């Protein structure tokens, strides 16, 4: 692999970090393509994502996919919390 990136994301809570980490496990265990791969680690409320790809285009694509999934998860969790308060 030629291109690499590491992202560290601080989430609002340990619970959210655990839920999001667990939801991304299937994606990290079996990559969709041979051009890139990702791994995820969680420490308290921080997710560390490591990406490796054969080229910068594949790296950009995998990072965008993971950030999109994480964003959707955060939005969904926020909406569920609002529903539980009512």
Residue frames as qw, qx, qy, qz and C-alpha x, y, z in Angstrom:
[[0.000, 0.889, 0.457, 0.000, 0.00, 0.00, 0.00],
 [0.475, 0.327, 0.018, 0.817, 1.33, 3.42, -0.94],
 [0.164, -0.533, -0.003, -0.830, -1.06, 5.95, 0.61],
 [0.448, -0.352, -0.749, 0.336, -1.91, 6.07, 4.30],
 [0.193, -0.553, 0.047, -0.809, -3.87, 8.25, 6.70],
 [0.349, -0.302, -0.788, 0.407, -4.73, 8.15, 10.39],
 [0.267, -0.558, -0.162, -0.769, -7.75, 9.99, 11.77],
 [0.237, -0.208, -0.774, 0.549, -8.55, 10.46, 15.44],
 [0.305, -0.509, -0.369, -0.716, -12.12, 11.43, 16.22],
 [0.012, -0.052, -0.709, 0.703, -13.25, 12.52, 19.68],
 [0.318, -0.465, -0.684, -0.464, -16.91, 11.68, 20.14],
 [0.377, -0.601, 0.065, -0.702, -19.34, 13.11, 22.70],
 [0.725, -0.443, 0.377, -0.369, -19.35, 9.96, 24.84],
 [0.211, -0.343, 0.913, 0.061, -17.77, 6.55, 25.40],
 [0.602, 0.318, 0.681, -0.270, -21.14, 5.00, 24.60],
 [0.583, 0.746, -0.014, -0.321, -21.31, 6.64, 21.16],
 [0.119, 0.672, -0.709, -0.178, -17.71, 5.63, 20.44],
 [0.394, -0.125, 0.906, -0.091, -18.47, 2.03, 21.36],
 [0.645, 0.506, 0.486, -0.304, -21.64, 1.89, 19.25],
 [0.486, 0.795, -0.229, -0.281, -19.98, 3.43, 16.19],
 [0.070, -0.560, 0.820, 0.100, -16.87, 1.25, 16.56],
 [0.516, 0.074, 0.840, -0.149, -19.03, -1.87, 16.76],
 [0.632, 0.638, 0.304, -0.318, -21.10, -0.81, 13.74],
 [0.374, 0.794, -0.415, -0.240, -17.97, -0.37, 11.60],
 [0.531, -0.397, 0.747, 0.042, -16.44, -3.76, 12.48],
 [0.789, 0.346, 0.507, 0.028, -18.00, -5.60, 9.49],
 [0.476, 0.876, -0.071, -0.009, -16.51, -3.01, 7.13],
 [0.082, -0.799, 0.595, -0.009, -13.02, -3.37, 8.58],
 [0.668, -0.235, 0.706, -0.028, -13.06, -7.16, 8.74],
 [0.611, 0.301, 0.661, 0.314, -13.95, -7.64, 5.07],
 [0.010, -0.492, 0.185, 0.851, -12.93, -4.75, 2.78],
 [0.655, 0.601, 0.308, -0.340, -15.12, -4.05, -0.24],
 [0.641, 0.742, -0.195, 0.024, -12.12, -3.68, -2.53],
 [0.884, -0.116, -0.037, 0.451, -8.51, -4.87, -2.73],
 [0.383, 0.653, -0.021, 0.653, -7.37, -1.28, -3.36],
 [0.109, -0.570, 0.346, -0.737, -7.79, -0.17, 0.25],
 [0.613, -0.363, -0.690, 0.127, -8.31, -1.30, 3.82],
 [0.223, -0.675, 0.176, -0.681, -9.13, 0.25, 7.16],
 [0.538, -0.229, -0.734, 0.344, -8.76, -0.56, 10.83],
 [0.316, -0.715, -0.059, -0.621, -10.41, 1.02, 13.86],
 [0.482, -0.121, -0.687, 0.529, -9.45, 1.23, 17.53],
 [0.347, -0.777, -0.236, -0.469, -11.41, 2.74, 20.38],
 [0.441, -0.067, -0.567, 0.692, -10.03, 4.25, 23.57],
 [0.030, 0.451, 0.515, -0.728, -12.75, 5.70, 25.77],
 [0.407, 0.754, 0.369, -0.360, -14.46, 8.36, 23.61],
 [0.122, 0.719, -0.466, -0.502, -11.81, 8.49, 20.86],
 [0.902, 0.305, 0.304, 0.024, -11.88, 6.48, 17.64],
 [0.146, -0.647, 0.568, 0.488, -8.62, 6.02, 15.77],
 [0.841, 0.463, 0.257, -0.113, -9.06, 5.02, 12.14],
 [0.303, -0.523, 0.614, 0.508, -6.10, 3.88, 10.06],
 [0.755, 0.589, 0.164, -0.237, -6.48, 3.78, 6.30],
 [0.369, -0.405, 0.666, 0.506, -4.17, 2.23, 3.72],
 [0.698, 0.622, 0.252, -0.250, -4.65, 2.34, -0.04],
 [0.763, 0.143, 0.379, 0.504, -2.83, 1.65, -3.28],
 [0.306, 0.358, 0.226, 0.853, -3.25, 5.24, -4.47],
 [0.024, 0.094, 0.325, -0.941, -4.57, 8.63, -3.34],
 [0.496, -0.126, -0.368, -0.776, -7.91, 8.20, -5.12],
 [0.660, -0.253, -0.705, -0.058, -8.63, 4.96, -3.28],
 [0.334, -0.150, -0.575, 0.732, -7.50, 6.58, -0.01],
 [0.224, -0.029, 0.038, -0.974, -9.86, 9.52, -0.52],
 [0.606, -0.185, -0.539, -0.555, -12.74, 7.18, -1.34],
 [0.609, -0.261, -0.724, 0.195, -12.32, 5.01, 1.75],
 [0.174, -0.118, -0.439, 0.873, -11.91, 7.99, 4.08],
 [0.362, -0.082, -0.156, -0.915, -15.04, 9.62, 2.63],
 [0.637, -0.236, -0.665, -0.310, -17.01, 6.40, 3.05],
 [0.509, -0.259, -0.681, 0.459, -16.03, 5.97, 6.70],
 [0.029, -0.082, -0.260, 0.962, -16.64, 9.62, 7.55],
 [0.479, -0.164, -0.372, -0.778, -20.06, 9.41, 5.91],
 [0.650, -0.284, -0.703, -0.056, -20.97, 6.26, 7.89],
 [0.374, -0.204, -0.560, 0.711, -19.76, 7.86, 11.12],
 [0.158, -0.031, 0.011, -0.987, -21.73, 11.04, 10.43],
 [0.591, -0.239, -0.524, -0.565, -24.88, 9.03, 9.74],
 [0.600, -0.267, -0.712, 0.251, -24.37, 7.06, 12.95],
 [0.183, -0.120, -0.397, 0.891, -23.94, 10.23, 15.04],
 [0.355, -0.101, -0.192, -0.909, -27.08, 11.76, 13.51],
 [0.648, -0.253, -0.649, -0.307, -29.08, 8.59, 14.12],
 [0.496, -0.238, -0.665, 0.505, -27.93, 8.33, 17.74],
 [0.009, 0.035, 0.212, -0.977, -28.83, 11.99, 18.33],
 [0.515, -0.171, -0.361, -0.758, -32.32, 11.46, 16.93],
 [0.652, -0.264, -0.710, 0.005, -32.80, 8.35, 19.09],
 [0.312, -0.161, -0.542, 0.764, -31.78, 10.34, 22.17],
 [0.253, -0.058, -0.029, -0.965, -34.35, 13.03, 21.29],
 [0.630, -0.222, -0.563, -0.487, -37.06, 10.40, 20.93],
 [0.584, -0.230, -0.711, 0.317, -36.18, 8.89, 24.30],
 [0.125, -0.060, -0.372, 0.918, -36.50, 12.31, 25.98],
 [0.410, -0.117, -0.180, -0.886, -40.06, 12.82, 24.77]]
